Each structure stands twice: as structure tokens, then as C-alpha cells.
Amino acid sequence: MINSVIRDESLPKMLRRVASEYADNAVQYYKNEKGVFEKVLYKDFYEIVLNLAGGLLSIGCKREDKIGMLADDRKEWQQISFAVLTIGAADVPRSSDTSPAEIEYILSFSDCTATVVENSRILAKVCDLKGNLPVLKTIIILERASKDDRSLAAKSGVELIDFPELEAKGIEFRKQNPGVVEAELEKGQMTDLATLIYTSGTTGVPKGVMLTHENFMSQFDEITERIIIYPGEKAICVLPVWHSFQRYCEFYVLYRGAALCYSKPIGSILLADVKTLNPAVMPSVPRIWEALYEGIFKAMRKTGGVVYALFFIFVGIGILQTRFLRILKGQNARYKRRNVILDFLISFIPLIVLTPLKSLGNQIIYKKIREKFGKGFRLGVSGGGALPPYIDEFFWAIGVTVLEGYGLTETAPVVAVRPYHNPVFGTIGSCIRGMEVKIVDDDGNTVPVGKKGLLLVRGRQVMKGYYKQKELTDKVISPDGWFDTGDLAIMTYTGDLKICGRKKDTIVLRGGENVEPAPLEMALTQSRYIAAAVVVGQDQRTLGALILPAKEELKAYAKENGIQFETLSDLFKDPDIKKLYETEISDRINAKNGFKNFEHIGKFAFIEKEFEVGVELSAKQELMRYKVVEQYEKIINTLF
């Protein structure tokens, strides 16, 4: 393993260096009250960070404190986050729509002495919980505090400071205490805790992933060779910044002296902002790439007639041409030595025929689509879930580069990403420098190339552990440092990785949402008509479920309601029975019972066979979810 090179000892020291090298470059583009983009320069951003850090010190925040961040991505978020890191504290980020129960657990369990909130709505949530947050002393609101805000905070027994006040306090603190903030910044080390990012727990209780400055910074050296962005260029931001993927991307953009541009993952807004800003890079999740794909097809269908026919034909030609071109270049996943001569013979004639047609398609179709991304657009990055192959192939065909990556919150988050210059279709690329990977079978033995197994990783990117949960940490990190990703993978002959699904229970939806199926399944089996349930939906838009009916209860219901049947299969097809189960599911999986919108079950399918030890169940009678997914793959595919 070749270790990566880390240029700076901490993230604030990285910012100090970059702000010196690219002082007059823009670091942020944000919309003002009139909806017009304004910019913040690196030299000003760095000064704001130092002032905010002084403000934090002035109100009693100190090294090793935990400070909550209940806000969505905006210019103030990154400014105050860097201020937190500058004084040696760690932030604890979560979205502005986090439920009160989650807020209480996260702020309490993390021992947060202060928290940032975005607006009055979130302030009210936190104030309502103050009785259960004894160590919380201060709330910092990003928007200007109103009289009502101050009154509410006073009644709750917390100090309320708004963003301008914190900055003003910091300016005064730095005047009265010259060099103190800079000295705190200088104390920062790679091993310092940078953030606690909470992910779903198997029991529904979130786990606090401890990530250090080193976890993030150890990846920069390699990523510059794979995800190309140059100083002065722009990256458009549409994802939640409290997700480790977006968080890392923003750190990386700053490392390169480029600019963060804040937009929304809403088609009309995003496209308008892209046109205005002309970004070079867009990190995103599969769901957004899918939305762009569907938007393109929808727009073309509306035109109808000859235009749509030409679009349809030339997209097909483009896909076919790129398939043969990948064969010629060796850019497909393969599991044995390549036969270059055979690849040439297979692809040469088709490419002679298809390449001129694709060039024509480029002039009349593809070029116009690419212009929607802006003239300076170089690449998109897709993470947070698997990119559907048909989406991947479409953008590849029209000349929009989308680099698929893979990682987890626990790996800060990058494990692998396709390189810009030589991507291999159907893979997530090779692991980055400083990261070791191995793929093992159920007995822990390394599997050969082309065989599926459990993916383990080791390196400087792997988390410090789960906060105050050593037992859970020990379950996923071995004594010699191997982290169990819970994902099934295959290694190609060229060393690229292909992710094949999850062995662990956590389901990651296409939008990047993490879902723990166990609480959902427990709720479903509370129905007397459901003996067992398996929630599915990895890399899909919504969840689905396999339902094993409680057979005797179902038969009794059918007889009581005059439903004729000879076999269970007859009942599975009956509309009244389907309606019964739809009601049973919706009565249990809903907001009233504490489930989130993305946890709702879309479609379900019946299965008849009882689960068996050695087939779907382990020796401990635990459900082996990946075995169920393999066995019922065809049925599951009908749900999506």
C-alpha cells in the first residue's frame, strides 16, 4: 500500500494556506435577498472564520467541545463550521428538518454545549427540548434573531446569539486578545476530532461516527488525479452538507482553491443556476442524475414528431457506439486477461459505421443537451448509492462525464472513485491511495478475482470509531484495523471494484437516505396477518417489502369474508386481500408511528415459503438479508 501525502496538519491550516495562495479567488457564490449571486473571496472567508472563532472563544466554547449544527447548506454553514474546527472543537451536523426526538438524542448524547440553528423554526424545537439538554448553554442562530426568538430563548434558559453578533464579538475578542485565535488554530493536529456525523443504527438509535481531520485530508492527494477541478473554477452544491459525501466534496473544493456555489436539487432552479454560474463540477446522488435523465426525455417527448424520433435514434446510436468503443479501449469490467486482438476485431467494423453517425448526433442532439450543463462543465460525481447502469450509459453516450464513487460515512467517505481520464464502466474504480481493500467469503478467506464476497477496507480514512459506543465499534473494526463495510463486492482483473449489494441490513435509497429495515419489519409483523416481512429497496427510489402471510389468519379472514380460494396463491391474487395488506402496512408505517416519508412502503409482494436455517436464516436464526435478496431477486425486481 502506498500512503497518501497530507500537505496540512488540519483543515483550518489547509484553509490558511489556500487563502494565502488564492486570496482573490472566490470561495463561495450565494444568492442575496434579490436572488442574485454574490461571491465571497478566500481572503475574506478566512478573516470571517477567524472572527467567528474569536466569537466562539468569547462565549466560552473551547477545544474538544461538541457544537451542534442544525442547518442546511448555505454560506454561513461552512464559515461557522471552520470556526468550530479552528478552536479545536468538533461540529455535530444534522439537517434543519430533523425530528425533535433525533435532535434531543444527538445533542444530548454528544454532550453539545452549544448548537447552531438555521432559523426561528429550529430554534423553537431546541428550546422546547432544553429541559432534557442540561449541558446546552448557548444557541447560535444564523438568521437575525427577532424579539420573539430572544424571549423564547430567555424563557428556556439559554443564551441566544445571532450570526452577526457572534462575528462582532469575535472582532472585539481579537482586538482585546491579539494572536489568541491564531494560536488555537496552530494547535490543531491531524488526529483531532473534526466532526460527529450520525448515521442510522440497527435498532433505530443513531450512531455518532467520529471523523478526524486526517480522515478527510488523507484523500486529497489522490482525488486531485481522479476528480479534476482547478483553482478559480466552480462546483455547484445541491446535497445536504451534513452528509459525509457533500461535506468531503466541499473540503476538497476548498483544498483546490475553487468555489462552492449554493443551489437547490430542484430541476428548474438547478438548471437556471448552472446557466448563470457555469460550474465545472457537480457532486450529486443517483436520484438527481435520474431526474436530469427523465427531464431530458420528458422535454424531448413534448417536442414530438421528427425531433423526438431523431433524439431517440441518435441516443441509441450513441449508446451502441460507446459500447464498442469501451470494448476497443478496455473500459468494461473484466475478470480475466484481456484479448486485445479479439477486442479489436469485435469493435473495429461497428466503430467505422457508428462513429460518423455519432458525430452527426453530437452536432444535432448531444451538444444541445450538454449546453444545459454549461460550457465549462467537466464532470459530475455520483455517490451515496449505486448509479443505475442505464443512466450511466446514457450520459456516457452523450458526452457528459459522470464519475461514480463509493464510500461510507465511516470512511470519510471515499473508498474508490472512477478516474476522469480512464474510467471503467460498471465499476466504481480502484481504491484510492492509502486505502487497502480485501474481499472475503463467509469464513473470512480472501476470494479470487471475479468472485463475490464481503468488502473490508483499511486505511487512514477509516473513522476513529462510534462515539461512546465501543461495543459497536469493535463489531465493525477488527483489532488489526479492517473495517467491515457490509457491502458485497467483486474485484476485477484490473483491480477495479464492482459493488453487488449489501450484506449488512442498512438500505441506502437512491437519494442517499439511510434506512434501517429492522424497525419497519418489527412494525409490520405487529399485524396478525403478517408472519414475517423483509423490507427491500437498495439503490431504489422507494422501499418495497416481501410479505410472508400468517397463513391461518389469512385463511380465516378469507372464509369470514366469503372469499373463495383453493390455494394461498389464489388469495395472493385477490383484490380484497391485497387491499387488506395495503391497509395493514399503511396503518403501521406512517408518520404518526414515527416513520419518515422515505420509510413508507411503496409496493409489496407475497412469498409463501417459510424461512429456513441455512437458506434465509443463520444458525442463530438471524435473517441473512442478502440471501433473501438473491433468492427472491425476480420478485423484488417487480416492485420497482
N, C-alpha and C positions, 0 to 999 in steps of 0.2 A: 504493500500500500504506500502511495506517495502522499505525504501530508501537504495540505494547502498552506499557502503563505498568508499570514494575517498582518496587515500593514499597521493597524492601530490597536491600542490596548483596550479601548472601549468605544462604544457607539458615539458618545459625546466627543471623544478625542478624534474620531473619524470626521464628525461634523466640523470641528475646529479646523482640521486640515483642509477639508473640501471648501469651507467658507473662505479660507485664505487663498486657495488656488483659483477658485471660481467666484470671487467676491461679487462680481457684477452680473453673474448668471442668474436667471430666475430659478427659484426653488419651488415656488407654488403659484398656481393660477387658480383663482377662486372668483365666484360671482358676487358682485356687490349687490346692494339693495335694488338696483335697477336691472339686475340680471346681466350686467356687462362684466366680462372677465377683467380682473386686475391681477397684477403679479407682485410677489414678494421676492426680493433679491437675497442671495445667500448671506451677504454681509449683514443685512437687516434681520434675517431669520435668526442668525446666530446671536445677535445682540438681544433680540426678543427672548430667546431661550435663556440667556444669562440673567436677564431681568426677572423672568418668571421663576428661575431657580432661586434668585435672591428673595423673591416674594415667598416662596415655599419655606425657605430658611427662616424668614422673619415671622412666620406664623407657627413655628415650632416643628415643622417637618424635618426629618433628619435621615442620615444614612441607614439603610436596611429597613426603613419604614415601607409599608404597603399602602399604595394610594389607588383607590378605585377610579375607573374611567368609564362612566355610564353615558356614552355619547357615540354618535355616528361620525363618519369621516368628514372632516372639514379642516380648514387651515389651522384653527386653534388646537385641534386634537394633537397633531404632530408637534406643534410648538410646546405645548404643556407636557406632552409625553417625554420629549427630550429634556425638558427642565427637571422632570422627576428623575430621569436617569443621571443627569448632571450632578445632583446632590447625593447620588449613590442609593437612591430608593428604587423600588420596583413598582411598576403600574399593574393594575388588575383590570383589564378591559372587558367590557360587555356592551351589548347594543342598547340603544335608547328604548327599545320595546321589550326589554327583559321583564319577566313577571316579578311581582313583589316577593314571591317565595324564593325565587332564584337570587334576587338582589340581597335579601336578608341572609341567605346561606353563604353567598360568595363574600360579601363584605364582612360578615361575622367570622367565618372560617379562616379568612385571610388576615384577620386582625387589622383591618384597614383603619388607620387613624384619621384619614381624610378621604374624601372622594370628589371627583369631578362629575358634574351632571350637565347635560346639554341645555336644558330649559326648565321652565316652571313645572311642566307636567312630571318630569322625572324627579325634580326637587320634592314635589308633593309626595311621591311614592316613598322616597327615602325618609322624609320627615315622619311619615306615618309609621315607619319601622324603627324609629330612633330608640324606642323602649327596649328593643331587642338587639341594639347595636351599642353596647356600653362604651366601647373604646373609640367610637367615631366622634370626633370633636369638631371637625371643620368640613363644610361643603363649599366647593368652588363651582360657580355656575358660569358657563361660557357666554351666555347672553346677559345683557344688563339686568341686574336684579331690580324688581319692582318693589313698591311698598308692601304689597301683599306677600311677596316672596320673603322679605325681611321679617315681616310679622310672623309668618308661619315658622320660619327657622328659629326665631326667638322663643316662640311657644314650645318648640320641640327641644330646645336646649342645645342648639348647635350654632357655631359661628358661620355666617354666610358671607362669602366674598365673591364678587363677580370678577370676570377676567381682567377688565381694565384696572380694577382696584389692586388685583394681585400684581399686575405689571408695575403699577405706580409704587406699591410697597417695595417691590424689588429694586426699582431705580433708587429709591431713598436708602434702602439697605446697603446697596453697593457704594453709595456716596459715603455712608457712615462707616462702612466696613470694607475698605478697598482691598481687593485681592482675595477675599474670603471665598466667593463663588468659584473663582478660577482655581483656588487651592482644592476645593471639593472636587471639581472636575478632574484635577490632576491625580487625585487619589484613586480614581476608577481603574479597575483591573478586569481582565477578560473573564475571570471566574465569578465576578459579581452577578447577582441575580438581576435580570433586566425586566422580566415580566412573569406574571402568573396568568396563564390562559386556561380557562376552564372548559373542559370537554365533557361530553355525556359519560355517565358511569353506568355500569351494567345493572345496578339496582335503581337507576334513575337519579342517583346522587352525583353531582358533577365532581370531576377530578381536576385539581389545580396543577397544570403542567408547569414545572419550573424551568424556564429557559434563561440561560446566561448570555452575556454579551458575546462570548466565544461561540456559542451555539449558532448565532446568526452570522457573525463575521467570518467564520471559518469557510463559508460557502462563496464569498465574494470573488475570490481569486479564480475559481473555476467557472463561475457563472458568466463572467465577462467574456469567456470564449464561446459560450453557448447562446446566451440571450444578449443580442447586440444592441446597445444604446450608448450614444456618445454624449459628452458634456454639451450642454446647451439644448439638447433635444427634449422632447416631452413624452411623458407616459400618462395615459388617461386612467383615472381611478374610479371604478364603479362598484367595487366589492366592499363588504364590511371590514373595516380596519382592525377589528378585534379578532378576525380570523387570522391564523398564523400565515396563511398564504399571502394575503394582501399586506400584512404587516411586514413580512420579509421583502416583498416586492418594493415597498416604499423605502425601506432601508437601502435596498440595492440601487434604486434610482438616485438616492442622495449620494451614495458611495461613488456613483459615476458622474456626479456634478450635473445631473439632468433635473427636470422639473416634474412635479406632481400636479396633475390637472384634475380638479374635482368635478365629477359629473354624476349622473344617475343611471341605473340599469333599466331605463325606460327608452324604448326604441326611438321615439321622436326626439327626446331630449338628447340622447347619446349621439345620434346622427348629426343633429344640429351643432352640438359641441365639438364633434370631430371635425366638421367642416370649418368651424371657427378656429380651432386650435392646431389642426394638422399634426396630431401626435405621431410618434414613431413606433410606439409600443402600447399594447393594451393587454394587461393581465385580466383574465376572466375565468368563469366557470363554464362547464359544458352547456348549461341551460341558456346562457347568453349567446353562445355560438349557435345553438339550436334556434333561438329566437331570431337571430340575424338570418339564418338559413331560411326559416319559414317566412320571414318578412320579404326576402328577395323573391321567393317563389310566389308568394301572395301578390306582390306587386306585378310580377310578370303575368300571372294568370288574369289579373284585371285588364291588362292591355289586350289579351286575347289575340285571335287571328294569327296572321303571319309572324308577328313579333314573338308571340309565345311559342309558336311552333319552332322558330329558329333558335330561340333560347333553349328549348327542350332538346333539340337535336345537337346543338353545339356543346351543351353541358355533357351530354352523353359521349360525344366525340372527345371532349377534354378529359373525362374520366378514363376512357379507354386508352387514350394516348399516354396519360401519365402512368397507367398500369404497366404498359410495355416499356416506358422509359425507366420505371423503377426496376424492372427486370434487367434492363441493359446496365444500369448503374449499380445494381446490387443493393437497392434500397428497400427490399422487402425482408421481413423477419425470416430467418432460415436457421435450420438446426443441424446442418452438416456442411461440409466444404462446398464452396460454390464451383459450379462448372461454367466458367466464363464463356467458353466457346458455345455451349448449348444455349446459354442466356442470349448470346449474340444472335444465334440462328433463329431463336424463337421471336426475338423482338425487332430484328433489322427490317424485314419487309413491312410489317404493320406500321412501324415508325415512318418509313418512307411515304406511306399512304396517308397516315393520320396527322403527321406534323404540319404539313401545309394547311390542312383543314383546321387544325387547332389555331394556327397563326391567323387565319381568317376569322375564327371565332373570337380570338383575342381582340381584334380590331372592332368587331361589331357588337360583342357581348361582354366578354370578361373585363375589358378595360373600363367600361362604363360602371360595372359593379365595383371594381377596385377603387374607382374615383370617390365612391361613397365613404371610403375609409380615409380619404385624404391623400394628397400627393406624396407626403413624406412618410406614409405608413410603411413600416418594415415588417413587423411581425406581431402576432398575438401569442399569448401564453395561456394555455388551458390547464387548470389544476382543480383540486377539490373534488375529483370524481373522474370516471372514465369518459373520454370523448367518444361518442358513437362513431363507428367506422364510416358510415355514410356521410356524416357531417365532415369528418376529417378528409375524406376523399373528395368531397365537393370543393372545399376551399383549396385543397392541393391542386385540383384541376384548373381552377380559375386564377391561380397565381397568388392567392392570399396565404401567406405562411402562418400556420398555427402550430406552435411547438407544445406538444403535450408533455407535462411533467407529472411527477409522482412524489408524494411525501405525506407526512403526518404532522400534527401539532407537536408530537413528541420528538420529531426530528428537525424542527425549527425552520421550515418544514421539508426542505428539499432532500430527496434521496437520489433522484435521477431526473433528467430532462433531455429531450431530443436536442441535439446541437443544431444551430442555424444552418451551418454550411453542409452538413451531410446527415440529414435526418433519415431514420429508418421507419418506414410505415408499419403500423401495427405494433409498435413498441413505445416505451417511454424513455428510450435511450439507455446509455450505460450509467452506472452510479458515478457521482461526482468525486473528484479527488478528496482524499481524507475520509471517505466512507467505504467501508468494507461490506460486502453482501455475501450471503450464502443461502442456498435453498435446500431445505431438509425434508425428509419424509417423517411419518408419524413416530419413528423411533429415534429421530434426531440425526440420521445419517444424511450426508450431502448427496443430493440426487444428481445424475448426469445431465448434460446439456439436452434440452428438449423434453425433460420430464418435469411434471408439475409438483410443487411442494410448497412448504411454508417459508416465507421470506423473512430472514433475520438480517439485521443491519447493525453495524458497529462503527463508531467514529466520533469526532468532536462535535457533530451536530446533535447527537442524542441528548435528550433532556437530562437535567440533574436528578429528576425524579418527580413523583407526585407529592405536592405539598402536604406535610403532616400525615402521609399515608404510605408509610414504609412497606407495609404488607402488600399493598397493591403494586408498589414499585418493584418489589422483589419478584412478583409474579411475571413481570414483563421484561425485566433486565436481569440477565444471568450474572453470576459472580464474575465472569470474565468479560462482561460488557456487551453481550449480544442482546439487542432489543427485538422482541417478538412483535412484528408489525400486525400479525393477524391476517395478513393477506397471502393469497396463493399466487405463485408466480412461476414463470418458466424463463430460463436463461437461454438466449440464442447462441448460435455458434460464434457470432462476432462479439459476444459479451453484452448485448442489449437485453433489457428486461421487458417481459410481457406480463402484465397483471391479469390474473384469470378469475378474480373474485375474492371473497373474504372467507377465512376460516373462523375468525372471530365473529362475534354476534353483531357488532356495530354496523348499521346500514348507513351508507353515505348517499344521499339523493343527488340528483344531477345539479341542483342548485348549491351543493356544498353543505346542506343541512345534515347533521349527525343525528341518527335515530337509534335509540336502544330498544330493540323489539320486545325484550322480556316484560316490561310493564304493560305494553299493549296486549301481549299474549295472555298475561295474567288477567287483564280486564275482560278479554273475550271469553276466556274459559269460565268466567263467572256465570255465563249463560248456561242454563240447564240443557240447552240444545247443542252445546259445543263441548266435545271431549278434549280436543286439542286444537291449537292454531299455530301456524308458522307465518310470521309476517315477513314479506319479501319486498324487494324494490331497490337493490343495489344499482346505482347509476341510472335510476329511472326518475321521472318527474314526480311520481306519487308512489305511495305504498300500495301493496296488494296483500292478500292473505290466502293461504291454503287452510281450509277448514275440514277437520275431521269431526263429523257429527256424532253426538251422543245417540247412538243408533236406536236404543229402546225408547228414549224420549221422543225422538223424531217419528218413529212408527206410531207411538201413542197419539201424538199430535195429529198425524195424518188420519188415523181412524176416527178421532173425535171430531174432525172437521170434514169428514166424508170424502177424503182424497183417496182415490183408487190407485193401488200400486201392486206390483208383484215383486219387484226388487228395489233395493235402495237407489239404483240408477234411475228408476222411474221417478222417484221422489226428487232426485237432484235436478231433473228437468222440469219439474212442476213449477209454474209461475208463482203459485201461492207459497210454496216452500221457499223459493228464492226471496220473496218479499219478507217472509218471516225472518230469514237470516240477515237481510239488509237492515231490518228494524233492530234486531238483536245487536248487530255491530254498531249501528249509529247511536243506539241508546247507551252504549258503553264507551265508545271512542268519540268524545266530544269535548268542547271547551269547558263545559260545566263540570266534567270529571277531571279537569286539569291537563287535558291534552292540547297540544298546539295544532294550529291549522295544518301544518305539513305532516302531522302524525295521523291525520284521518286516513281511513282505508278507502281506496278507490274501488277496485274490483276484488272479487274473491272467487275461488274455485273449490269445489268439494273434492276430497280424497276419501277413499273407502278403506284402505288397508291400514291396520293398526301399526304403530311404530314398534320396531323390534331391536333388541340389543344386538350390536354388531352390524346393523344395517343403518338405521337412523339414530340409534341411541348408543352411547358409550357404555362401558362396563359399569359405570357409576349411574346409569340411567339418565345421563345428561344428553340433551338433544345436540346432535352434530349437524349444525345448520347447513354447512357446505355439502354434506352428504344428501340432505333433503333437496337442496337446490339442484344437485347433479341428477338425482333420481327423478325429480318432477320438472325437469327443465322445459319440456314441451308444454306442459300445463301452465307453468309460470309465464312462459312467453305469450300465452293467450291473454294474460292480464294487462299487457302493456302495448 
